[in-house]
Each structure stands twice: as structure tokens, then as C-alpha cells.
Amino acid sequence: MTSKSKKTKAAGRFGARYGKKVRVKLVKVESKQRVKQKCPFCEKLGAKRLSKGIWKCSRCDKKFAAGTYYLD
């Protein structure tokens, strides 16, 4: 199995499939969703995505439903 390069980032797992535009959009969304987001309750960085639309803040320990990929 080939490894991903710095240029392709997370979309490197798809190789040459699906087209460049789709892979670039995917990298944008995935890189944004994997970092900790600002919690709407305690206003600090701590909310992490558990699954589609389900978030949990590690600081205030609240679990809530919000945006699918990232919090606005």
C-alpha cells in the first residue's frame, strides 16, 4: 500500500481516483473537522466530533448535536 504525500494530505488514500477538485474539497473539510472546535457552552476549544453531528466537549463534558462536519 502506498503512503500519502505532503501534497495530497488525507486525500492521498484515493490515489488518482475521483478527480482533483473533489479530493481538494475533501482535504479542506477533513482537516477542519479533526481539530478541536470552540464549544458553544463554555466558549473554549474542547469540542471534538464523535460521529455525524454529535459533538462532545472535553472541558465542560457536555455532549450535544450540531453541525455535521464542523461547528460554525
Secondary structure as GFF3:
##gff-version 3
##sequence-region A 1 72
A	DSSP	three_ten_helix	9	14	.	.	.	ID=ss1
A	DSSP	alpha_helix	20	33	.	.	.	ID=ss2
A	DSSP	beta_strand	37	38	.	.	.	ID=ss3
A	DSSP	beta_strand	45	51	.	.	.	ID=ss4
A	DSSP	beta_strand	54	57	.	.	.	ID=ss5
A	DSSP	beta_strand	63	65	.	.	.	ID=ss6
###
